[in-house]
Amino acid sequence: MAEFRRKKKKVCQMCAGKPVDYKNVEVIKKYISNDKGRILQRRITGACAEHQRHIANEIKKARFMGLIPFVK
């Protein structure tokens, strides 16, 4: 019989104390897909619901300020 391994639950980086700010482009790029520039989902990033909304707003601010492109 095949054994199934449970995936380890990802920890929200912002709950761990690592802030996400729209001015820090290197951190924001971790939450954007490479091919089309979309915001990654919670299950991929491991962020909690509250912080995922915050991350999305910071990405939108950075796009508006011209720090990151809207589309790649």
PDB file of N, CA, C, O and CB in Angstrom:
ATOM      1  N   MET A   1       0.815  -1.181   0.000  1.00  0.00           N
ATOM      2  CA  MET A   1       0.000   0.000   0.000  1.00  0.00           C
ATOM      3  C   MET A   1       0.865   1.254   0.000  1.00  0.00           C
ATOM      4  O   MET A   1       1.898   1.313   0.668  1.00  0.00           O
ATOM      5  CB  MET A   1      -0.931  -0.007   1.191  1.00  0.00           C
ATOM      6  N   ALA A   2       0.446   2.214  -0.729  1.00  0.00           N
ATOM      7  CA  ALA A   2       1.215   3.459  -0.809  1.00  0.00           C
ATOM      8  C   ALA A   2       0.938   4.322   0.418  1.00  0.00           C
ATOM      9  O   ALA A   2      -0.197   4.462   0.873  1.00  0.00           O
ATOM     10  CB  ALA A   2       0.872   4.235  -2.106  1.00  0.00           C
ATOM     11  N   GLU A   3       2.002   4.882   0.920  1.00  0.00           N
ATOM     12  CA  GLU A   3       1.852   5.790   2.054  1.00  0.00           C
ATOM     13  C   GLU A   3       1.726   7.216   1.530  1.00  0.00           C
ATOM     14  O   GLU A   3       2.421   7.624   0.600  1.00  0.00           O
ATOM     15  CB  GLU A   3       3.054   5.663   3.039  1.00  0.00           C
ATOM     16  N   PHE A   4       0.833   7.945   2.145  1.00  0.00           N
ATOM     17  CA  PHE A   4       0.641   9.329   1.752  1.00  0.00           C
ATOM     18  C   PHE A   4       1.341  10.224   2.762  1.00  0.00           C
ATOM     19  O   PHE A   4       1.248  10.015   3.971  1.00  0.00           O
ATOM     20  CB  PHE A   4      -0.865   9.679   1.648  1.00  0.00           C
ATOM     21  N   ARG A   5       2.033  11.208   2.252  1.00  0.00           N
ATOM     22  CA  ARG A   5       2.724  12.150   3.120  1.00  0.00           C
ATOM     23  C   ARG A   5       1.949  13.453   3.145  1.00  0.00           C
ATOM     24  O   ARG A   5       1.558  13.982   2.104  1.00  0.00           O
ATOM     25  CB  ARG A   5       4.180  12.383   2.649  1.00  0.00           C
ATOM     26  N   ARG A   6       1.738  13.946   4.309  1.00  0.00           N
ATOM     27  CA  ARG A   6       1.065  15.236   4.433  1.00  0.00           C
ATOM     28  C   ARG A   6       2.076  16.341   4.212  1.00  0.00           C
ATOM     29  O   ARG A   6       3.196  16.297   4.721  1.00  0.00           O
ATOM     30  CB  ARG A   6       0.382  15.383   5.817  1.00  0.00           C
ATOM     31  N   LYS A   7       1.656  17.339   3.438  1.00  0.00           N
ATOM     32  CA  LYS A   7       2.532  18.468   3.228  1.00  0.00           C
ATOM     33  C   LYS A   7       2.587  19.317   4.487  1.00  0.00           C
ATOM     34  O   LYS A   7       1.584  19.496   5.177  1.00  0.00           O
ATOM     35  CB  LYS A   7       2.068  19.299   2.030  1.00  0.00           C
ATOM     36  N   LYS A   8       3.750  19.826   4.769  1.00  0.00           N
ATOM     37  CA  LYS A   8       3.899  20.707   5.912  1.00  0.00           C
ATOM     38  C   LYS A   8       3.241  22.034   5.587  1.00  0.00           C
ATOM     39  O   LYS A   8       3.478  22.607   4.524  1.00  0.00           O
ATOM     40  CB  LYS A   8       5.389  20.901   6.284  1.00  0.00           C
ATOM     41  N   LYS A   9       2.418  22.521   6.498  1.00  0.00           N
ATOM     42  CA  LYS A   9       1.706  23.766   6.272  1.00  0.00           C
ATOM     43  C   LYS A   9       2.683  24.923   6.258  1.00  0.00           C
ATOM     44  O   LYS A   9       3.546  25.039   7.128  1.00  0.00           O
ATOM     45  CB  LYS A   9       0.631  23.981   7.340  1.00  0.00           C
ATOM     46  N   LYS A  10       2.535  25.788   5.247  1.00  0.00           N
ATOM     47  CA  LYS A  10       3.413  26.940   5.133  1.00  0.00           C
ATOM     48  C   LYS A  10       3.044  27.971   6.190  1.00  0.00           C
ATOM     49  O   LYS A  10       1.877  28.127   6.548  1.00  0.00           O
ATOM     50  CB  LYS A  10       3.333  27.554   3.723  1.00  0.00           C
ATOM     51  N   VAL A  11       4.048  28.660   6.676  1.00  0.00           N
ATOM     52  CA  VAL A  11       3.845  29.676   7.704  1.00  0.00           C
ATOM     53  C   VAL A  11       3.768  31.038   7.034  1.00  0.00           C
ATOM     54  O   VAL A  11       4.565  31.350   6.149  1.00  0.00           O
ATOM     55  CB  VAL A  11       4.985  29.642   8.766  1.00  0.00           C
ATOM     56  N   CYS A  12       2.812  31.840   7.456  1.00  0.00           N
ATOM     57  CA  CYS A  12       2.680  33.193   6.934  1.00  0.00           C
ATOM     58  C   CYS A  12       3.922  33.991   7.307  1.00  0.00           C
ATOM     59  O   CYS A  12       4.254  34.106   8.487  1.00  0.00           O
ATOM     60  CB  CYS A  12       1.395  33.880   7.476  1.00  0.00           C
ATOM     61  N   GLN A  13       4.606  34.539   6.318  1.00  0.00           N
ATOM     62  CA  GLN A  13       5.837  35.276   6.563  1.00  0.00           C
ATOM     63  C   GLN A  13       5.585  36.559   7.342  1.00  0.00           C
ATOM     64  O   GLN A  13       6.431  36.984   8.129  1.00  0.00           O
ATOM     65  CB  GLN A  13       6.522  35.595   5.252  1.00  0.00           C
ATOM     66  N   MET A  14       4.441  37.171   7.130  1.00  0.00           N
ATOM     67  CA  MET A  14       4.144  38.407   7.844  1.00  0.00           C
ATOM     68  C   MET A  14       3.812  38.130   9.302  1.00  0.00           C
ATOM     69  O   MET A  14       4.139  38.942  10.168  1.00  0.00           O
ATOM     70  CB  MET A  14       2.990  39.145   7.173  1.00  0.00           C
ATOM     71  N   CYS A  15       3.175  37.009   9.594  1.00  0.00           N
ATOM     72  CA  CYS A  15       2.929  36.636  10.982  1.00  0.00           C
ATOM     73  C   CYS A  15       4.246  36.306  11.685  1.00  0.00           C
ATOM     74  O   CYS A  15       4.370  36.475  12.899  1.00  0.00           O
ATOM     75  CB  CYS A  15       1.963  35.436  11.057  1.00  0.00           C
ATOM     76  N   ALA A  16       5.230  35.834  10.911  1.00  0.00           N
ATOM     77  CA  ALA A  16       6.545  35.513  11.469  1.00  0.00           C
ATOM     78  C   ALA A  16       7.390  36.758  11.692  1.00  0.00           C
ATOM     79  O   ALA A  16       8.471  36.671  12.274  1.00  0.00           O
ATOM     80  CB  ALA A  16       7.281  34.554  10.554  1.00  0.00           C
ATOM     81  N   GLY A  17       6.914  37.922  11.239  1.00  0.00           N
ATOM     82  CA  GLY A  17       7.624  39.162  11.515  1.00  0.00           C
ATOM     83  C   GLY A  17       8.374  39.757  10.344  1.00  0.00           C
ATOM     84  O   GLY A  17       9.175  40.672  10.535  1.00  0.00           O
ATOM     85  N   LYS A  18       8.138  39.259   9.122  1.00  0.00           N
ATOM     86  CA  LYS A  18       8.814  39.809   7.946  1.00  0.00           C
ATOM     87  C   LYS A  18       7.819  40.687   7.184  1.00  0.00           C
ATOM     88  O   LYS A  18       6.942  40.168   6.494  1.00  0.00           O
ATOM     89  CB  LYS A  18       9.378  38.664   7.025  1.00  0.00           C
ATOM     90  N   PRO A  19       7.949  42.003   7.302  1.00  0.00           N
ATOM     91  CA  PRO A  19       6.959  42.898   6.690  1.00  0.00           C
ATOM     92  C   PRO A  19       7.074  42.954   5.171  1.00  0.00           C
ATOM     93  O   PRO A  19       8.143  42.726   4.606  1.00  0.00           O
ATOM     94  CB  PRO A  19       7.107  44.292   7.256  1.00  0.00           C
ATOM     95  N   VAL A  20       5.960  43.260   4.526  1.00  0.00           N
ATOM     96  CA  VAL A  20       5.918  43.464   3.080  1.00  0.00           C
ATOM     97  C   VAL A  20       5.527  44.913   2.848  1.00  0.00           C
ATOM     98  O   VAL A  20       4.475  45.364   3.299  1.00  0.00           O
ATOM     99  CB  VAL A  20       4.912  42.471   2.374  1.00  0.00           C
ATOM    100  N   ASP A  21       6.386  45.639   2.138  1.00  0.00           N
ATOM    101  CA  ASP A  21       6.145  47.048   1.863  1.00  0.00           C
ATOM    102  C   ASP A  21       6.244  47.249   0.357  1.00  0.00           C
ATOM    103  O   ASP A  21       7.028  46.568  -0.305  1.00  0.00           O
ATOM    104  CB  ASP A  21       7.158  47.967   2.631  1.00  0.00           C
ATOM    105  N   TYR A  22       5.466  48.167  -0.191  1.00  0.00           N
ATOM    106  CA  TYR A  22       5.445  48.371  -1.636  1.00  0.00           C
ATOM    107  C   TYR A  22       6.781  48.892  -2.154  1.00  0.00           C
ATOM    108  O   TYR A  22       7.068  48.743  -3.342  1.00  0.00           O
ATOM    109  CB  TYR A  22       4.334  49.337  -2.011  1.00  0.00           C
ATOM    110  N   LYS A  23       7.604  49.495  -1.306  1.00  0.00           N
ATOM    111  CA  LYS A  23       8.897  50.028  -1.730  1.00  0.00           C
ATOM    112  C   LYS A  23       9.964  48.947  -1.844  1.00  0.00           C
ATOM    113  O   LYS A  23      10.980  49.151  -2.509  1.00  0.00           O
ATOM    114  CB  LYS A  23       9.356  51.093  -0.764  1.00  0.00           C
ATOM    115  N   ASN A  24       9.749  47.804  -1.205  1.00  0.00           N
ATOM    116  CA  ASN A  24      10.714  46.710  -1.235  1.00  0.00           C
ATOM    117  C   ASN A  24      10.344  45.750  -2.369  1.00  0.00           C
ATOM    118  O   ASN A  24       9.586  44.802  -2.169  1.00  0.00           O
ATOM    119  CB  ASN A  24      10.756  45.963   0.138  1.00  0.00           C
ATOM    120  N   VAL A  25      10.883  46.008  -3.546  1.00  0.00           N
ATOM    121  CA  VAL A  25      10.487  45.284  -4.758  1.00  0.00           C
ATOM    122  C   VAL A  25      10.927  43.825  -4.712  1.00  0.00           C
ATOM    123  O   VAL A  25      10.219  42.962  -5.232  1.00  0.00           O
ATOM    124  CB  VAL A  25      11.075  45.962  -5.994  1.00  0.00           C
ATOM    125  N   GLU A  26      12.070  43.524  -4.106  1.00  0.00           N
ATOM    126  CA  GLU A  26      12.560  42.144  -4.071  1.00  0.00           C
ATOM    127  C   GLU A  26      11.598  41.237  -3.302  1.00  0.00           C
ATOM    128  O   GLU A  26      11.379  40.091  -3.694  1.00  0.00           O
ATOM    129  CB  GLU A  26      13.959  42.090  -3.434  1.00  0.00           C
ATOM    130  N   VAL A  27      11.028  41.741  -2.219  1.00  0.00           N
ATOM    131  CA  VAL A  27      10.081  40.948  -1.427  1.00  0.00           C
ATOM    132  C   VAL A  27       8.765  40.804  -2.179  1.00  0.00           C
ATOM    133  O   VAL A  27       8.163  39.730  -2.176  1.00  0.00           O
ATOM    134  CB  VAL A  27       9.841  41.598  -0.042  1.00  0.00           C
ATOM    135  N   ILE A  28       8.317  41.871  -2.817  1.00  0.00           N
ATOM    136  CA  ILE A  28       7.035  41.844  -3.541  1.00  0.00           C
ATOM    137  C   ILE A  28       7.081  40.866  -4.713  1.00  0.00           C
ATOM    138  O   ILE A  28       6.074  40.228  -5.020  1.00  0.00           O
ATOM    139  CB  ILE A  28       6.676  43.254  -4.050  1.00  0.00           C
ATOM    140  N   LYS A  29       8.224  40.738  -5.366  1.00  0.00           N
ATOM    141  CA  LYS A  29       8.333  39.845  -6.525  1.00  0.00           C
ATOM    142  C   LYS A  29       8.127  38.382  -6.147  1.00  0.00           C
ATOM    143  O   LYS A  29       7.810  37.567  -7.013  1.00  0.00           O
ATOM    144  CB  LYS A  29       9.692  40.014  -7.188  1.00  0.00           C
ATOM    145  N   LYS A  30       8.300  38.034  -4.878  1.00  0.00           N
ATOM    146  CA  LYS A  30       8.060  36.659  -4.433  1.00  0.00           C
ATOM    147  C   LYS A  30       6.580  36.305  -4.468  1.00  0.00           C
ATOM    148  O   LYS A  30       6.224  35.127  -4.521  1.00  0.00           O
ATOM    149  CB  LYS A  30       8.604  36.459  -3.024  1.00  0.00           C
ATOM    150  N   TYR A  31       5.714  37.316  -4.437  1.00  0.00           N
ATOM    151  CA  TYR A  31       4.274  37.100  -4.403  1.00  0.00           C
ATOM    152  C   TYR A  31       3.618  37.322  -5.768  1.00  0.00           C
ATOM    153  O   TYR A  31       2.393  37.395  -5.854  1.00  0.00           O
ATOM    154  CB  TYR A  31       3.644  38.015  -3.378  1.00  0.00           C
ATOM    155  N   ILE A  32       4.418  37.430  -6.835  1.00  0.00           N
ATOM    156  CA  ILE A  32       3.905  37.644  -8.188  1.00  0.00           C
ATOM    157  C   ILE A  32       4.397  36.514  -9.074  1.00  0.00           C
ATOM    158  O   ILE A  32       5.549  36.095  -8.964  1.00  0.00           O
ATOM    159  CB  ILE A  32       4.350  39.029  -8.753  1.00  0.00           C
ATOM    160  N   SER A  33       3.527  36.012  -9.962  1.00  0.00           N
ATOM    161  CA  SER A  33       3.934  34.942 -10.869  1.00  0.00           C
ATOM    162  C   SER A  33       4.904  35.495 -11.919  1.00  0.00           C
ATOM    163  O   SER A  33       4.866  36.678 -12.256  1.00  0.00           O
ATOM    164  CB  SER A  33       2.695  34.298 -11.552  1.00  0.00           C
ATOM    165  N   ASN A  34       5.760  34.625 -12.421  1.00  0.00           N
ATOM    166  CA  ASN A  34       6.787  35.047 -13.367  1.00  0.00           C
ATOM    167  C   ASN A  34       6.263  35.252 -14.773  1.00  0.00           C
ATOM    168  O   ASN A  34       6.722  36.143 -15.489  1.00  0.00           O
ATOM    169  CB  ASN A  34       7.887  34.045 -13.396  1.00  0.00           C
ATOM    170  N   ASP A  35       5.301  34.427 -15.174  1.00  0.00           N
ATOM    171  CA  ASP A  35       4.902  34.466 -16.579  1.00  0.00           C
ATOM    172  C   ASP A  35       3.978  35.631 -16.929  1.00  0.00           C
ATOM    173  O   ASP A  35       4.199  36.298 -17.940  1.00  0.00           O
ATOM    174  CB  ASP A  35       4.229  33.184 -16.937  1.00  0.00           C
ATOM    175  N   LYS A  36       2.955  35.891 -16.125  1.00  0.00           N
ATOM    176  CA  LYS A  36       2.006  36.948 -16.478  1.00  0.00           C
ATOM    177  C   LYS A  36       1.954  38.088 -15.480  1.00  0.00           C
ATOM    178  O   LYS A  36       1.276  39.086 -15.726  1.00  0.00           O
ATOM    179  CB  LYS A  36       0.646  36.370 -16.620  1.00  0.00           C
ATOM    180  N   GLY A  37       2.646  37.967 -14.368  1.00  0.00           N
ATOM    181  CA  GLY A  37       2.655  39.029 -13.373  1.00  0.00           C
ATOM    182  C   GLY A  37       1.430  39.057 -12.485  1.00  0.00           C
ATOM    183  O   GLY A  37       1.074  40.110 -11.955  1.00  0.00           O
ATOM    184  N   ARG A  38       0.781  37.919 -12.312  1.00  0.00           N
ATOM    185  CA  ARG A  38      -0.408  37.854 -11.463  1.00  0.00           C
ATOM    186  C   ARG A  38      -0.018  37.680  -9.999  1.00  0.00           C
ATOM    187  O   ARG A  38       1.070  37.198  -9.683  1.00  0.00           O
ATOM    188  CB  ARG A  38      -1.325  36.704 -11.907  1.00  0.00           C
ATOM    189  N   ILE A  39      -0.926  38.080  -9.113  1.00  0.00           N
ATOM    190  CA  ILE A  39      -0.713  37.895  -7.682  1.00  0.00           C
ATOM    191  C   ILE A  39      -0.945  36.422  -7.356  1.00  0.00           C
ATOM    192  O   ILE A  39      -1.969  35.854  -7.735  1.00  0.00           O
ATOM    193  CB  ILE A  39      -1.659  38.821  -6.835  1.00  0.00           C
ATOM    194  N   LEU A  40       0.006  35.805  -6.655  1.00  0.00           N
ATOM    195  CA  LEU A  40      -0.101  34.389  -6.336  1.00  0.00           C
ATOM    196  C   LEU A  40      -1.159  34.141  -5.273  1.00  0.00           C
ATOM    197  O   LEU A  40      -1.472  35.022  -4.472  1.00  0.00           O
ATOM    198  CB  LEU A  40       1.242  33.848  -5.871  1.00  0.00           C
ATOM    199  N   GLN A  41      -1.705  32.930  -5.277  1.00  0.00           N
ATOM    200  CA  GLN A  41      -2.771  32.556  -4.361  1.00  0.00           C
ATOM    201  C   GLN A  41      -2.227  32.292  -2.967  1.00  0.00           C
ATOM    202  O   GLN A  41      -1.028  32.096  -2.772  1.00  0.00           O
ATOM    203  CB  GLN A  41      -3.508  31.330  -4.877  1.00  0.00           C
ATOM    204  N   ARG A  42      -3.139  32.293  -2.003  1.00  0.00           N
ATOM    205  CA  ARG A  42      -2.770  32.042  -0.617  1.00  0.00           C
ATOM    206  C   ARG A  42      -2.164  30.665  -0.409  1.00  0.00           C
ATOM    207  O   ARG A  42      -1.211  30.513   0.355  1.00  0.00           O
ATOM    208  CB  ARG A  42      -3.969  32.200   0.266  1.00  0.00           C
ATOM    209  N   ARG A  43      -2.701  29.677  -1.072  1.00  0.00           N
ATOM    210  CA  ARG A  43      -2.193  28.321  -0.857  1.00  0.00           C
ATOM    211  C   ARG A  43      -0.789  28.147  -1.404  1.00  0.00           C
ATOM    212  O   ARG A  43      -0.068  27.242  -0.984  1.00  0.00           O
ATOM    213  CB  ARG A  43      -3.118  27.308  -1.498  1.00  0.00           C
ATOM    214  N   ILE A  44      -0.394  29.001  -2.334  1.00  0.00           N
ATOM    215  CA  ILE A  44       0.963  28.947  -2.874  1.00  0.00           C
ATOM    216  C   ILE A  44       1.922  29.767  -2.013  1.00  0.00           C
ATOM    217  O   ILE A  44       3.034  29.323  -1.728  1.00  0.00           O
ATOM    218  CB  ILE A  44       0.984  29.455  -4.324  1.00  0.00           C
ATOM    219  N   THR A  45       1.498  30.959  -1.600  1.00  0.00           N
ATOM    220  CA  THR A  45       2.372  31.826  -0.812  1.00  0.00           C
ATOM    221  C   THR A  45       2.420  31.421   0.650  1.00  0.00           C
ATOM    222  O   THR A  45       3.424  31.669   1.319  1.00  0.00           O
ATOM    223  CB  THR A  45       1.918  33.261  -0.924  1.00  0.00           C
ATOM    224  N   GLY A  46       1.364  30.805   1.165  1.00  0.00           N
ATOM    225  CA  GLY A  46       1.317  30.410   2.562  1.00  0.00           C
ATOM    226  C   GLY A  46       0.885  31.526   3.484  1.00  0.00           C
ATOM    227  O   GLY A  46       1.005  31.394   4.701  1.00  0.00           O
ATOM    228  N   ALA A  47       0.382  32.630   2.937  1.00  0.00           N
ATOM    229  CA  ALA A  47      -0.042  33.761   3.752  1.00  0.00           C
ATOM    230  C   ALA A  47      -1.430  33.521   4.326  1.00  0.00           C
ATOM    231  O   ALA A  47      -2.245  32.818   3.727  1.00  0.00           O
ATOM    232  CB  ALA A  47      -0.025  35.050   2.931  1.00  0.00           C
ATOM    233  N   CYS A  48      -1.695  34.107   5.488  1.00  0.00           N
ATOM    234  CA  CYS A  48      -3.036  34.017   6.062  1.00  0.00           C
ATOM    235  C   CYS A  48      -3.938  35.008   5.313  1.00  0.00           C
ATOM    236  O   CYS A  48      -3.451  35.840   4.547  1.00  0.00           O
ATOM    237  CB  CYS A  48      -3.017  34.318   7.615  1.00  0.00           C
ATOM    238  N   ALA A  49      -5.227  34.917   5.534  1.00  0.00           N
ATOM    239  CA  ALA A  49      -6.190  35.711   4.761  1.00  0.00           C
ATOM    240  C   ALA A  49      -5.979  37.206   4.964  1.00  0.00           C
ATOM    241  O   ALA A  49      -6.024  37.978   4.005  1.00  0.00           O
ATOM    242  CB  ALA A  49      -7.619  35.335   5.150  1.00  0.00           C
ATOM    243  N   GLU A  50      -5.753  37.611   6.194  1.00  0.00           N
ATOM    244  CA  GLU A  50      -5.569  39.033   6.487  1.00  0.00           C
ATOM    245  C   GLU A  50      -4.332  39.584   5.788  1.00  0.00           C
ATOM    246  O   GLU A  50      -4.369  40.666   5.201  1.00  0.00           O
ATOM    247  CB  GLU A  50      -5.460  39.257   7.996  1.00  0.00           C
ATOM    248  N   HIS A  51      -3.256  38.842   5.856  1.00  0.00           N
ATOM    249  CA  HIS A  51      -2.013  39.317   5.252  1.00  0.00           C
ATOM    250  C   HIS A  51      -2.006  39.177   3.733  1.00  0.00           C
ATOM    251  O   HIS A  51      -1.320  39.935   3.049  1.00  0.00           O
ATOM    252  CB  HIS A  51      -0.840  38.565   5.833  1.00  0.00           C
ATOM    253  N   GLN A  52      -2.758  38.220   3.199  1.00  0.00           N
ATOM    254  CA  GLN A  52      -2.863  38.115   1.744  1.00  0.00           C
ATOM    255  C   GLN A  52      -3.535  39.356   1.168  1.00  0.00           C
ATOM    256  O   GLN A  52      -3.137  39.838   0.107  1.00  0.00           O
ATOM    257  CB  GLN A  52      -3.646  36.850   1.345  1.00  0.00           C
ATOM    258  N   ARG A  53      -4.543  39.875   1.851  1.00  0.00           N
ATOM    259  CA  ARG A  53      -5.171  41.122   1.407  1.00  0.00           C
ATOM    260  C   ARG A  53      -4.185  42.280   1.484  1.00  0.00           C
ATOM    261  O   ARG A  53      -4.152  43.133   0.597  1.00  0.00           O
ATOM    262  CB  ARG A  53      -6.416  41.431   2.254  1.00  0.00           C
ATOM    263  N   HIS A  54      -3.386  42.309   2.540  1.00  0.00           N
ATOM    264  CA  HIS A  54      -2.372  43.366   2.682  1.00  0.00           C
ATOM    265  C   HIS A  54      -1.332  43.268   1.566  1.00  0.00           C
ATOM    266  O   HIS A  54      -0.937  44.286   0.998  1.00  0.00           O
ATOM    267  CB  HIS A  54      -1.680  43.273   4.062  1.00  0.00           C
ATOM    268  N   ILE A  55      -0.890  42.054   1.251  1.00  0.00           N
ATOM    269  CA  ILE A  55       0.091  41.840   0.188  1.00  0.00           C
ATOM    270  C   ILE A  55      -0.471  42.307  -1.146  1.00  0.00           C
ATOM    271  O   ILE A  55       0.229  42.956  -1.924  1.00  0.00           O
ATOM    272  CB  ILE A  55       0.496  40.355   0.109  1.00  0.00           C
ATOM    273  N   ALA A  56      -1.737  41.978  -1.415  1.00  0.00           N
ATOM    274  CA  ALA A  56      -2.365  42.387  -2.675  1.00  0.00           C
ATOM    275  C   ALA A  56      -2.421  43.903  -2.786  1.00  0.00           C
ATOM    276  O   ALA A  56      -2.171  44.451  -3.860  1.00  0.00           O
ATOM    277  CB  ALA A  56      -3.779  41.798  -2.789  1.00  0.00           C
ATOM    278  N   ASN A  57      -2.745  44.591  -1.696  1.00  0.00           N
ATOM    279  CA  ASN A  57      -2.785  46.053  -1.722  1.00  0.00           C
ATOM    280  C   ASN A  57      -1.403  46.648  -1.928  1.00  0.00           C
ATOM    281  O   ASN A  57      -1.263  47.647  -2.633  1.00  0.00           O
ATOM    282  CB  ASN A  57      -3.387  46.588  -0.434  1.00  0.00           C
ATOM    283  N   GLU A  58      -0.379  46.053  -1.326  1.00  0.00           N
ATOM    284  CA  GLU A  58       0.991  46.548  -1.499  1.00  0.00           C
ATOM    285  C   GLU A  58       1.462  46.341  -2.935  1.00  0.00           C
ATOM    286  O   GLU A  58       2.166  47.190  -3.482  1.00  0.00           O
ATOM    287  CB  GLU A  58       1.949  45.841  -0.519  1.00  0.00           C
ATOM    288  N   ILE A  59       1.083  45.219  -3.553  1.00  0.00           N
ATOM    289  CA  ILE A  59       1.443  44.968  -4.950  1.00  0.00           C
ATOM    290  C   ILE A  59       0.772  45.995  -5.852  1.00  0.00           C
ATOM    291  O   ILE A  59       1.390  46.510  -6.784  1.00  0.00           O
ATOM    292  CB  ILE A  59       1.042  43.536  -5.374  1.00  0.00           C
ATOM    293  N   LYS A  60      -0.486  46.288  -5.573  1.00  0.00           N
ATOM    294  CA  LYS A  60      -1.212  47.272  -6.374  1.00  0.00           C
ATOM    295  C   LYS A  60      -0.607  48.656  -6.227  1.00  0.00           C
ATOM    296  O   LYS A  60      -0.546  49.406  -7.202  1.00  0.00           O
ATOM    297  CB  LYS A  60      -2.682  47.303  -5.977  1.00  0.00           C
ATOM    298  N   LYS A  61      -0.157  49.014  -5.024  1.00  0.00           N
ATOM    299  CA  LYS A  61       0.516  50.299  -4.815  1.00  0.00           C
ATOM    300  C   LYS A  61       1.806  50.366  -5.620  1.00  0.00           C
ATOM    301  O   LYS A  61       2.091  51.377  -6.262  1.00  0.00           O
ATOM    302  CB  LYS A  61       0.811  50.520  -3.321  1.00  0.00           C
ATOM    303  N   ALA A  62       2.587  49.287  -5.585  1.00  0.00           N
ATOM    304  CA  ALA A  62       3.859  49.252  -6.307  1.00  0.00           C
ATOM    305  C   ALA A  62       3.632  49.342  -7.810  1.00  0.00           C
ATOM    306  O   ALA A  62       4.410  49.986  -8.513  1.00  0.00           O
ATOM    307  CB  ALA A  62       4.636  47.974  -5.967  1.00  0.00           C
ATOM    308  N   ARG A  63       2.584  48.709  -8.309  1.00  0.00           N
ATOM    309  CA  ARG A  63       2.266  48.810  -9.738  1.00  0.00           C
ATOM    310  C   ARG A  63       1.887  50.240 -10.106  1.00  0.00           C
ATOM    311  O   ARG A  63       2.327  50.760 -11.131  1.00  0.00           O
ATOM    312  CB  ARG A  63       1.122  47.845 -10.108  1.00  0.00           C
ATOM    313  N   PHE A  64       1.072  50.871  -9.272  1.00  0.00           N
ATOM    314  CA  PHE A  64       0.635  52.229  -9.546  1.00  0.00           C
ATOM    315  C   PHE A  64       1.801  53.211  -9.518  1.00  0.00           C
ATOM    316  O   PHE A  64       1.845  54.153 -10.309  1.00  0.00           O
ATOM    317  CB  PHE A  64      -0.422  52.649  -8.544  1.00  0.00           C
ATOM    318  N   MET A  65       2.748  52.987  -8.601  1.00  0.00           N
ATOM    319  CA  MET A  65       3.923  53.868  -8.487  1.00  0.00           C
ATOM    320  C   MET A  65       4.940  53.599  -9.587  1.00  0.00           C
ATOM    321  O   MET A  65       5.877  54.378  -9.764  1.00  0.00           O
ATOM    322  CB  MET A  65       4.586  53.692  -7.121  1.00  0.00           C
ATOM    323  N   GLY A  66       4.768  52.505 -10.328  1.00  0.00           N
ATOM    324  CA  GLY A  66       5.675  52.191 -11.425  1.00  0.00           C
ATOM    325  C   GLY A  66       6.904  51.413 -11.006  1.00  0.00           C
ATOM    326  O   GLY A  66       7.876  51.344 -11.759  1.00  0.00           O
ATOM    327  N   LEU A  67       6.881  50.823  -9.814  1.00  0.00           N
ATOM    328  CA  LEU A  67       8.033  50.056  -9.343  1.00  0.00           C
ATOM    329  C   LEU A  67       8.082  48.664  -9.966  1.00  0.00           C
ATOM    330  O   LEU A  67       9.162  48.112 -10.180  1.00  0.00           O
ATOM    331  CB  LEU A  67       8.001  49.942  -7.826  1.00  0.00           C
ATOM    332  N   ILE A  68       6.910  48.098 -10.255  1.00  0.00           N
ATOM    333  CA  ILE A  68       6.827  46.813 -10.935  1.00  0.00           C
ATOM    334  C   ILE A  68       5.820  46.942 -12.064  1.00  0.00           C
ATOM    335  O   ILE A  68       4.888  47.740 -11.966  1.00  0.00           O
ATOM    336  CB  ILE A  68       6.428  45.669  -9.950  1.00  0.00           C
ATOM    337  N   PRO A  69       5.987  46.170 -13.142  1.00  0.00           N
ATOM    338  CA  PRO A  69       5.066  46.295 -14.268  1.00  0.00           C
ATOM    339  C   PRO A  69       3.717  45.616 -13.993  1.00  0.00           C
ATOM    340  O   PRO A  69       3.627  44.708 -13.167  1.00  0.00           O
ATOM    341  CB  PRO A  69       5.698  45.701 -15.520  1.00  0.00           C
ATOM    342  N   PHE A  70       2.686  46.063 -14.689  1.00  0.00           N
ATOM    343  CA  PHE A  70       1.379  45.428 -14.575  1.00  0.00           C
ATOM    344  C   PHE A  70       1.387  44.071 -15.260  1.00  0.00           C
ATOM    345  O   PHE A  70       0.833  43.106 -14.732  1.00  0.00           O
ATOM    346  CB  PHE A  70       0.288  46.322 -15.177  1.00  0.00           C
ATOM    347  N   VAL A  71       2.013  43.988 -16.435  1.00  0.00           N
ATOM    348  CA  VAL A  71       2.059  42.756 -17.227  1.00  0.00           C
ATOM    349  C   VAL A  71       3.489  42.540 -17.678  1.00  0.00           C
ATOM    350  O   VAL A  71       4.208  43.498 -17.962  1.00  0.00           O
ATOM    351  CB  VAL A  71       1.088  42.822 -18.454  1.00  0.00           C
ATOM    352  N   LYS A  72       3.907  41.280 -17.746  1.00  0.00           N
ATOM    353  CA  LYS A  72       5.268  40.996 -18.212  1.00  0.00           C
ATOM    354  C   LYS A  72       5.265  40.599 -19.658  1.00  0.00           C
ATOM    355  O   LYS A  72       6.323  40.322 -20.223  1.00  0.00           O
ATOM    356  CB  LYS A  72       5.909  39.902 -17.380  1.00  0.00           C
TER     357      LYS A  72
END
